[in-house]
Amino acid sequence: MIEADKQALETLSRLSGETGISVEGSKVRRSSSRFCFGVEHGDYNGTELFGAGTDRFIWTAYKPRPDNRIRVFSGNFPDDGIIDFESGHTPPPRDKSIADTWARFIFGVDYTLHQNGFHLTRGMDALIYGNIPGGGMSRSASLTLNLLLSLLDVNGFKVEDPFRIVDMAQSVENDYIGSPCGQLDQIMILFAKEGVGTHYIPNRKEIRYIPLGGDPDFRLVSLDTGTVRPGLEKSTYKIRRSECEEFAALLRPEYGITHLAEITKEEDYRNIFERYASDHPHLCSRFRYIFNAQKRFSRMLRAWSAGDIPTIGALFREDGRGLRDDYAISGPELETMCDIARTVDGVYGERMLGGGDKGAGGAICRADSVETLRKAVDRAFPRAYPELEGKYAVHPLRLVDGITVLQNE
């Protein structure tokens, strides 16, 4: 058991004493965060994806109840109190009364399971604690997967097709909460394996695991700005997705495409810019990012297999510039973190992570540069954002399994 697990179990034990929710002898499901190497925002644009599970987690201690009540408390959102309801009796989708509470996730999970034919006869008592930054590393997907798998477990349901879990987790966010996420986050967490990268090929629904070549000495680092994104449904992400769908629809009659990723030929790319750049410059900019990100993707996979971390970092940095300038999805706090990281010797690449606007960035660096990076952030970031003093953080990351079940003694 890693040190973070021990600390989390101590926190869950304390929460049990404070709330009266007993989880003694319970299972503890641990779900990871994720680090996407490419293509960020590629899922809803139809690209292949590559990433890994990382060791910022959500832990849920849970055990079945003899009835069908669900009682859950989050140590991260104590002001919401204990969420207590009868399974099958939830607020309707996108209900305004729960729009600003974390409870929309447990309600959404229960609602989605019933909608998908899972008749839940047993509820559960559960305590939740997590240390995933609030934006950029897929906290919402991690929580949703965790709760889905835990409720299925206490009711004895086995789902053989993992992509059905992915579909239901996405439905919780899309249909119940109203967040327009794709499936990148759910896939990168659910399928993550320790020490390897996860490659998803959408047109075949195929998962490939790619070991890191050689034995390179490097670290992935989370650059948590301390800002909290309010949710994809309230962010720039929603706008970018609709822009990409609008442009794909505009190109569909001539190119027969469903997603922008299906445009892969340089000649088509140039023709599209010649025809549409003057009337739709912002849509062409979004397309430019997706087109170039796909060109970087195969180079990145080859570099990963070869253990060529400097090349991976350089491509990661180039991707960040595209996300900032062409996709226009980053934010000032994120870019300040990236600017600081770029000054540190041994940092190979850096960029924003996740949905954008706020949250966390990421860096790829030499192992011996992590402390120098941390000191550089400590010097410069509070000067730029004094209101975030004590909230930002630099976290070295390991590649881990996405879903793990522990036993709470």
C-alpha positions in Angstrom: 0.0 0.0 0.0 1.4 3.4 -1.0 1.7 6.3 1.4 -1.1 8.2 -0.2 -3.4 5.2 0.4 -2.5 5.2 4.1 -3.2 8.9 4.4 -6.5 8.5 2.6 -7.6 5.7 4.8 -6.8 7.8 7.9 -8.9 10.6 6.4 -11.8 8.3 5.6 -11.6 6.9 9.2 -11.8 10.5 10.6 -14.7 11.3 8.3 -16.5 8.2 9.6 -16.2 9.5 13.2 -17.4 12.9 12.2 -20.4 11.8 10.1 -21.5 8.6 11.8 -21.3 6.7 8.5 -19.5 3.5 9.4 -17.4 1.9 6.7 -15.4 -0.4 8.9 -14.5 -3.5 7.0 -15.6 -1.9 3.7 -14.0 -2.0 0.3 -12.1 1.1 -0.8 -12.2 1.8 -4.5 -9.3 4.0 -5.7 -9.6 5.8 -9.1 -6.8 7.7 -10.7 -6.4 10.9 -12.5 -5.1 11.0 -16.1 -2.3 12.6 -18.1 -3.1 13.0 -21.8 -0.1 13.2 -24.2 -2.4 13.5 -27.2 -4.8 14.4 -28.6 -6.2 16.8 -26.0 -9.8 17.6 -27.1 -9.4 14.9 -29.8 -12.1 12.5 -28.5 -15.0 14.5 -29.8 -13.1 15.3 -33.0 -12.5 11.7 -33.8 -8.7 11.4 -33.2 -6.7 8.5 -31.7 -5.8 9.1 -28.1 -2.8 8.4 -25.9 -2.3 8.9 -22.2 -1.8 7.3 -18.8 -3.3 7.0 -15.4 -1.5 9.1 -12.7 -1.3 9.0 -9.0 -3.6 11.8 -7.9 -6.7 9.8 -6.8 -10.2 9.6 -5.5 -10.9 7.1 -2.8 -14.4 5.8 -2.0 -14.9 3.6 1.1 -18.2 1.8 0.6 -20.3 -1.1 1.9 -23.8 -2.3 1.0 -26.8 -1.5 3.0 -29.7 -3.9 3.7 -32.1 -1.5 2.0 -31.9 0.6 -1.1 -30.9 3.9 0.5 -27.7 5.6 -0.7 -25.9 7.7 1.9 -22.7 9.4 0.8 -20.4 12.1 2.2 -17.6 13.8 0.5 -14.7 15.1 2.6 -13.8 17.5 -0.2 -17.2 19.2 -0.1 -18.3 19.0 3.6 -20.7 21.9 3.3 -23.0 19.7 1.1 -23.5 17.4 4.1 -24.6 13.7 3.8 -26.4 13.0 0.5 -29.2 10.6 1.5 -31.8 9.3 -0.9 -33.6 6.2 -2.0 -32.2 4.6 -5.2 -34.4 5.4 -8.2 -35.6 8.6 -6.6 -33.3 11.4 -7.9 -33.9 15.0 -9.0 -34.5 15.1 -12.8 -31.6 15.6 -15.2 -30.0 19.1 -15.2 -32.1 20.1 -12.2 -31.0 23.6 -11.0 -31.3 22.7 -7.3 -28.2 20.5 -7.5 -26.3 22.2 -10.3 -23.7 23.7 -8.0 -23.2 20.7 -5.7 -21.1 17.6 -6.0 -24.3 15.6 -5.3 -25.2 15.8 -9.0 -22.7 13.0 -9.6 -24.1 10.4 -7.3 -27.6 11.3 -8.3 -26.5 11.1 -12.0 -24.9 7.7 -11.5 -28.0 6.2 -9.8 -30.2 7.7 -12.5 -28.1 6.4 -15.4 -27.8 2.9 -14.0 -31.6 2.7 -13.7 -32.0 4.1 -17.3 -29.7 1.4 -18.5 -31.7 -1.4 -17.0 -29.8 -2.0 -13.8 -32.4 -2.5 -11.1 -30.6 -1.5 -7.9 -32.0 -3.3 -4.9 -29.2 -2.4 -2.5 -28.0 1.0 -1.5 -24.7 1.8 0.1 -23.0 3.8 2.8 -19.9 5.6 1.4 -17.3 8.2 2.2 -15.3 9.9 -0.4 -12.0 11.8 -0.4 -9.7 12.9 -3.2 -6.6 14.9 -4.1 -7.1 15.4 -7.8 -6.9 19.1 -8.9 -10.2 20.7 -9.7 -9.7 20.8 -13.5 -7.2 19.4 -16.0 -6.7 15.9 -14.6 -10.3 14.5 -14.9 -11.6 14.6 -11.4 -15.2 14.4 -12.6 -14.6 11.3 -14.7 -12.6 9.6 -11.9 -15.5 10.3 -9.5 -18.1 9.1 -11.9 -16.3 5.9 -12.7 -15.7 5.2 -9.0 -19.3 5.6 -8.0 -20.6 3.6 -11.0 -18.4 0.7 -10.3 -19.1 0.8 -6.6 -22.9 0.8 -7.0 -22.7 -2.0 -9.5 -20.5 -4.0 -7.1 -22.8 -3.7 -4.0 -25.6 -4.9 -6.2 -23.7 -7.8 -7.6 -23.7 -6.7 -11.3 -20.9 -7.7 -13.6 -20.5 -5.7 -16.8 -18.4 -7.7 -19.3 -17.9 -4.9 -21.8 -15.8 -2.1 -20.3 -16.9 0.3 -23.0 -20.4 0.0 -21.6 -19.0 1.5 -18.4 -17.4 4.3 -20.5 -20.7 5.0 -22.2 -22.6 5.2 -18.9 -20.0 7.4 -17.3 -20.2 9.8 -20.3 -24.0 9.7 -20.1 -23.9 10.8 -16.4 -22.1 13.9 -17.5 -23.7 14.5 -20.9 -27.3 13.6 -20.2 -27.8 14.1 -16.4 -25.4 16.9 -15.5 -25.3 18.6 -18.9 -21.5 18.6 -19.3 -20.6 18.0 -23.0 -17.5 15.8 -22.3 -16.2 13.2 -24.7 -14.8 9.9 -23.7 -11.1 10.6 -23.4 -11.0 10.9 -19.6 -13.1 7.8 -18.9 -11.1 5.7 -21.3 -7.7 6.9 -20.0 -8.7 6.2 -16.4 -10.7 2.9 -16.8 -8.1 1.2 -19.0 -4.9 2.7 -17.4 -2.2 0.2 -16.4 0.9 0.9 -14.3 4.0 1.9 -16.1 2.5 1.9 -19.7 0.8 4.2 -22.0 -2.8 3.6 -23.2 -3.4 4.0 -26.9 -7.1 4.2 -28.0 -8.1 3.7 -31.7 -11.7 4.9 -32.0 -12.7 3.5 -35.3 -12.0 0.0 -34.0 -12.7 0.6 -30.3 -9.3 -0.9 -29.6 -7.0 -0.4 -26.7 -3.3 -1.0 -27.1 -0.8 -0.8 -24.3 2.6 0.7 -25.3 5.5 0.1 -22.9 7.9 3.1 -22.5 11.1 2.2 -24.3 14.4 2.0 -22.6 14.8 3.1 -19.0 14.6 6.9 -19.2 15.0 9.0 -16.0 12.1 11.5 -16.2 9.0 12.7 -14.4 5.6 13.8 -15.3 4.6 16.8 -13.1 1.2 18.3 -12.4 1.2 22.1 -12.2 -1.9 22.8 -10.2 -2.8 26.5 -10.4 -5.2 26.2 -7.4 -8.0 27.5 -9.6 -11.2 25.5 -9.9 -13.0 25.1 -13.1 -16.8 25.3 -12.5 -17.5 22.3 -14.9 -17.3 21.8 -18.6 -20.9 22.8 -19.0 -19.9 26.3 -17.8 -16.6 26.6 -19.6 -15.0 27.4 -22.9 -14.9 23.6 -23.7 -18.6 23.7 -24.6 -18.0 26.5 -27.1 -15.0 24.8 -28.7 -16.9 21.5 -29.1 -19.8 23.2 -30.8 -17.4 25.1 -33.1 -15.7 21.9 -34.2 -19.1 20.2 -34.8 -20.2 23.3 -36.8 -17.2 23.1 -39.0 -17.4 19.4 -39.5 -21.1 19.9 -40.6 -20.0 22.7 -43.0 -17.4 20.4 -44.6 -19.6 17.3 -44.6 -21.3 17.8 -48.0 -18.0 18.0 -49.9 -15.8 15.7 -47.8 -18.3 13.2 -46.3 -16.9 13.5 -42.8 -18.4 13.1 -39.4 -15.4 14.5 -37.4 -12.6 17.0 -38.3 -10.0 14.3 -37.7 -11.1 12.6 -40.9 -9.4 15.3 -42.9 -5.8 14.1 -43.1 -4.5 15.0 -46.5 -2.3 18.2 -46.9 -4.1 19.1 -50.1 -7.5 19.0 -48.5 -6.2 21.0 -45.6 -4.8 23.7 -47.8 -8.0 23.8 -49.9 -10.2 24.2 -46.8 -8.2 27.1 -45.6 -8.3 28.8 -49.0 -12.1 28.5 -49.1 -13.1 29.2 -45.5 -10.3 31.2 -43.7 -11.7 34.6 -44.6 -15.3 33.9 -43.6 -14.7 31.4 -40.7 -11.2 32.3 -39.3 -12.0 30.9 -35.8 -13.3 27.6 -37.1 -10.2 27.2 -39.3 -8.1 27.9 -36.3 -9.7 25.1 -34.4 -9.3 22.8 -37.4 -5.6 23.8 -37.6 -5.0 22.5 -34.1 -6.7 19.2 -34.7 -4.9 18.6 -38.1 -1.4 19.4 -36.7 -2.0 17.5 -33.5 -2.7 14.4 -35.5 0.6 14.8 -37.4 2.4 15.1 -34.0 0.6 12.0 -32.7 2.4 9.3 -34.7 5.8 10.9 -33.9 4.9 10.9 -30.2 4.0 7.2 -30.2 7.3 6.4 -31.8 9.2 8.5 -29.3 7.4 6.8 -26.4 8.3 3.4 -27.7 11.9 4.5 -28.1 12.0 6.1 -24.6 12.9 9.4 -26.3 11.6 11.8 -23.6 13.1 15.0 -25.0 11.1 14.4 -28.3 8.0 13.7 -26.3 8.5 16.8 -24.3 9.1 18.9 -27.5 5.9 17.6 -29.0 4.0 18.2 -25.8 5.2 21.9 -25.8 4.3 22.3 -29.4 0.8 20.9 -28.7 0.5 23.5 -25.9 1.2 26.3 -28.3 -1.5 25.0 -30.6 -4.0 24.7 -27.7 -3.2 28.2 -26.6 -3.1 30.0 -30.0 -5.2 27.9 -32.4 -7.7 26.2 -30.1 -7.8 29.1 -27.7 -8.8 26.9 -24.8 -6.1 27.8 -22.2 -6.3 30.4 -19.5 -3.9 33.1 -18.0 -3.1 31.1 -14.8 -2.4 28.0 -16.8 -0.1 29.9 -19.2 1.7 31.6 -16.4 2.5 28.1 -15.0 3.8 27.1 -18.4 5.9 30.2 -18.8 7.5 29.5 -15.5 8.2 25.9 -16.3 9.7 26.8 -19.7 12.5 28.8 -17.9 13.7 25.7 -15.9 16.6 23.7 -17.3 15.6 20.1 -17.7 11.9 20.7 -18.5 11.4 19.2 -21.9 7.8 20.4 -22.4 4.8 21.9 -20.7 1.2 22.8 -21.5 -2.3 23.1 -20.1 -4.2 19.8 -19.3 -7.9 18.9 -19.7 -10.9 21.0 -20.6 -9.1 24.4 -20.3 -9.7 27.8 -18.8 -8.5 26.9 -15.3 -7.3 23.9 -13.3 -3.9 22.2 -13.9 -1.1 22.2 -16.4 1.5 19.5 -16.9 5.2 19.3 -17.5 7.6 16.6 -18.7 11.1 16.9 -17.2 14.3 15.2 -16.0 13.9 13.7 -12.6 16.6 15.9 -11.2 14.8 19.0 -12.3 11.6 18.5 -10.3 12.8 20.4 -7.2 14.2 23.2 -9.3 10.8 23.5 -11.1 9.0 23.6 -7.7 11.2 26.4 -6.5 10.7 28.4 -9.7 7.0 28.1 -9.3 7.2 29.1 -5.6 9.1 32.2 -6.5 7.1 33.4 -9.5 3.6 32.1 -9.4 2.5 33.9 -6.1 3.8 37.2 -7.4 1.5 36.9 -10.4 -1.4 35.6 -8.5 -1.1 36.4 -4.8 -4.7 35.3 -4.2 -3.7 31.8 -5.0 -1.0 31.6 -2.4 -1.3 28.3 -0.5 -3.7 26.9 -3.2 -1.3 26.1 -6.1 0.9 23.0 -6.0 3.6 21.1 -8.0 3.1 17.3 -7.9 5.5 14.7 -9.4 3.4 11.9 -10.9 3.8 8.1 -11.4 2.0 6.0 -14.0 -0.5 3.8 -12.2 -3.5 1.5 -12.6 -6.6 3.4 -13.2 -8.9 1.4 -10.9 -7.8 -0.4 -7.8 -9.8 -2.0 -4.9 -8.3 -1.9 -1.4 -9.6 -3.4 1.8 -10.4 -1.1 4.7 -9.5 -3.0 7.9 
